[in-house]
Amino acid sequence: MLSTYDQPTEDLVVPVSSGATKLCSKCEIRKPVLEFPPRRGRSGCAHQPGTCIDCYKLGRKQYYQRNKDRFRQRALELRAINRVKYRNSQRQYVRSRPQECKAYRKKYADSHKDLYREARQRHNALKRNASTDRVSYVAIVARDNGHCYLCGWIVLDHERTIDHIMPLARGGSHTESNLAVAHRVCNSKKSKRLLSEIYRDGHL
């Protein structure tokens, strides 16, 4: 004969009345029992915990924020061990949801334009075998106080570009010391010329 703990779980699930209420131990608000996440105890019996769904989710979020570094480190370790598995799962996800992923990439690119521009410039520098480094466009704009290094006037957001002082085509590097804020028009007029050549000609 099976003991109480060995009986099938379905037989031990007690139906909950939709009209029953319970007091949440966190927010101390009485809510319907159906708003509490069902869990199973060691005996396999379904029971309602003392925390409602909203407080339970909030607690999990706060726990993640407190241990964010540990979770990220663990994720990186698992990804390194199962690199091929992760890569295949990502490709499969993108192929199964093309429109959704395309819309997400566009939304992310619109809200992180500086990151995309920096990545594109770094990619071009790598193709030319130039010295590269990850740089922050925000730090460069703050360093130059938002002024164009070619004309000296302040640069608005929709006119701003980050230019290589020593062009990549002339052996320049993609590093913070070789990058400066410039107007889009000034950057286009400068083209591949050096500053000494601009001063010699007397105009952009």
C-alpha positions as CSV (number, residue, x, y, z in Angstrom):
1,M,0.0,0.0,0.0
2,L,1.3,3.4,-1.0
3,S,2.0,5.9,1.8
4,T,0.6,9.4,1.7
5,Y,3.9,10.7,0.2
6,D,4.0,8.1,-2.5
7,Q,0.5,8.7,-3.8
8,P,0.1,10.4,-7.2
9,T,0.3,14.2,-7.0
10,E,-3.0,14.7,-8.8
11,D,-4.9,13.0,-6.0
12,L,-3.4,15.5,-3.5
13,V,-4.3,18.7,-5.4
14,V,-7.1,20.4,-3.5
15,P,-9.2,22.7,-5.7
16,V,-9.2,26.3,-4.6
17,S,-12.4,28.3,-4.6
18,S,-12.3,31.3,-6.8
19,G,-14.0,33.4,-4.1
20,A,-11.4,32.6,-1.4
21,T,-9.0,35.3,-0.3
22,K,-5.7,35.4,1.4
23,L,-3.5,38.0,3.1
24,C,-0.1,38.6,1.4
25,S,2.8,38.5,3.8
26,K,4.7,41.2,1.8
27,C,2.3,43.9,0.8
28,E,-0.2,42.9,3.6
29,I,-3.1,43.2,1.1
30,R,-5.9,40.6,1.1
31,K,-6.2,39.3,-2.4
32,P,-8.0,36.4,-4.1
33,V,-6.2,33.1,-3.7
34,L,-5.9,32.7,-7.4
35,E,-3.5,35.7,-7.4
36,F,-1.0,33.6,-5.4
37,P,1.4,31.3,-7.4
38,P,0.8,27.6,-6.8
39,R,3.7,25.7,-5.6
40,R,4.4,22.1,-4.5
41,G,5.8,21.2,-1.1
42,R,8.1,18.3,-0.3
43,S,5.1,15.9,-0.1
44,G,4.0,16.9,-3.6
45,C,0.9,18.6,-2.3
46,A,-0.1,21.8,-4.1
47,H,-0.3,24.8,-1.7
48,Q,-0.6,28.6,-1.9
49,P,2.5,30.5,-0.5
50,G,2.1,33.6,1.6
51,T,3.4,35.9,-1.1
52,C,1.2,37.1,-4.0
53,I,2.4,36.9,-7.6
54,D,3.2,40.7,-7.8
55,C,5.4,40.6,-4.7
56,Y,6.9,37.3,-5.8
57,K,8.0,38.8,-9.1
58,L,9.3,41.9,-7.4
59,G,11.3,39.8,-5.0
60,R,12.9,37.8,-7.8
61,K,13.8,41.1,-9.6
62,Q,15.4,42.6,-6.5
63,Y,17.3,39.4,-5.9
64,Y,18.6,39.5,-9.5
65,Q,19.7,43.1,-9.1
66,R,21.6,42.3,-5.9
67,N,23.4,39.3,-7.6
68,K,23.6,40.6,-11.2
69,D,27.3,40.1,-11.5
70,R,27.2,36.5,-10.2
71,F,24.3,35.7,-12.7
72,R,26.2,37.2,-15.6
73,Q,29.4,35.4,-14.7
74,R,27.5,32.1,-14.5
75,A,25.9,32.8,-17.9
76,L,29.2,33.6,-19.5
77,E,30.7,30.4,-18.1
78,L,27.8,28.3,-19.5
79,R,28.0,30.1,-22.8
80,A,31.7,29.4,-23.1
81,I,31.2,25.7,-22.3
82,N,28.2,25.3,-24.7
83,R,29.3,27.9,-27.4
84,V,28.0,25.8,-30.3
85,K,24.8,25.0,-28.6
86,Y,24.1,28.7,-27.8
87,R,25.0,29.8,-31.3
88,N,22.7,27.3,-32.9
89,S,19.8,28.2,-30.5
90,Q,20.2,31.9,-31.3
91,R,20.2,31.2,-35.1
92,Q,17.1,29.0,-34.7
93,Y,15.3,31.7,-32.7
94,V,16.1,34.4,-35.3
95,R,15.0,32.2,-38.2
96,S,11.7,31.3,-36.5
97,R,10.9,35.0,-35.7
98,P,12.3,37.1,-38.6
99,Q,9.9,40.0,-38.4
100,E,10.0,40.2,-34.6
101,C,13.8,40.2,-34.5
102,K,14.1,42.7,-37.3
103,A,11.8,45.1,-35.5
104,Y,13.7,44.7,-32.3
105,R,17.1,45.4,-34.0
106,K,15.7,48.5,-35.6
107,K,14.3,49.7,-32.3
108,Y,17.6,49.0,-30.5
109,A,19.6,50.7,-33.3
110,D,17.4,53.8,-33.1
111,S,17.9,54.1,-29.3
112,H,21.7,53.3,-29.5
113,K,22.8,55.2,-32.5
114,D,26.2,56.0,-31.0
115,L,27.0,52.4,-30.3
116,Y,26.1,51.4,-33.9
117,R,28.2,54.2,-35.4
118,E,31.2,53.3,-33.2
119,A,30.9,49.6,-34.1
120,R,30.7,50.4,-37.8
121,Q,33.8,52.7,-37.7
122,R,35.7,50.1,-35.7
123,H,34.7,47.5,-38.3
124,N,36.1,49.7,-41.1
125,A,39.3,50.2,-39.1
126,L,39.7,46.5,-38.7
127,K,39.3,46.0,-42.5
128,R,42.2,48.4,-43.0
129,N,44.4,46.6,-40.3
130,A,44.4,49.8,-38.2
131,S,44.9,49.9,-34.5
132,T,41.5,49.7,-32.8
133,D,40.0,50.1,-29.4
134,R,36.5,50.2,-27.9
135,V,35.7,53.9,-27.4
136,S,32.8,55.8,-25.9
137,Y,31.3,58.5,-28.1
138,V,29.6,60.0,-25.1
139,A,33.0,60.5,-23.5
140,I,34.4,62.0,-26.6
141,V,31.5,64.5,-26.9
142,A,32.0,65.4,-23.2
143,R,35.7,65.8,-23.7
144,D,35.2,68.2,-26.7
145,N,32.3,70.0,-25.0
146,G,30.2,69.3,-28.1
147,H,32.3,71.6,-30.3
148,C,33.5,70.8,-33.8
149,Y,37.3,70.4,-33.9
150,L,37.4,71.8,-37.5
151,C,35.3,74.9,-37.3
152,G,35.0,75.5,-33.6
153,W,31.2,75.9,-33.5
154,I,28.9,73.8,-31.3
155,V,27.5,70.7,-32.9
156,L,23.8,69.8,-32.6
157,D,22.8,66.1,-32.1
158,H,21.4,65.7,-35.7
159,E,24.6,67.3,-37.2
160,R,27.2,65.4,-35.1
161,T,29.7,62.9,-36.4
162,I,32.8,61.4,-34.9
163,D,35.8,61.9,-37.2
164,H,39.2,60.4,-37.3
165,I,41.7,63.2,-37.0
166,M,44.3,61.2,-38.8
167,P,42.2,59.4,-41.5
168,L,42.2,55.6,-41.5
169,A,43.3,55.8,-45.2
170,R,46.4,57.7,-44.1
171,G,47.4,55.2,-41.4
172,G,45.3,56.6,-38.5
173,S,44.0,54.5,-35.6
174,H,40.5,54.0,-34.2
175,T,41.4,55.2,-30.7
176,E,39.9,57.9,-28.5
177,S,43.0,60.1,-29.0
178,N,42.4,60.1,-32.7
179,L,38.7,60.8,-32.6
180,A,37.0,64.1,-32.3
181,V,33.5,65.7,-32.7
182,A,32.8,67.3,-36.1
183,H,29.9,68.6,-38.1
184,R,28.7,66.3,-40.8
185,V,29.4,69.0,-43.4
186,C,32.9,69.7,-42.0
187,N,33.7,66.0,-41.9
188,S,32.6,65.6,-45.5
189,K,34.7,68.6,-46.7
190,K,37.7,67.4,-44.8
191,S,37.6,64.0,-46.5
192,K,41.0,62.2,-46.3
193,R,43.1,65.3,-45.8
194,L,45.3,66.0,-42.8
195,L,44.9,69.1,-40.6
196,S,48.2,70.4,-41.9
197,E,46.9,70.3,-45.4
198,I,43.7,72.1,-44.4
199,Y,45.7,74.9,-42.7
200,R,48.0,75.1,-45.8
201,D,45.0,75.5,-48.2
202,G,43.3,77.9,-45.8
203,H,39.9,76.3,-46.0
204,L,38.0,73.1,-45.7
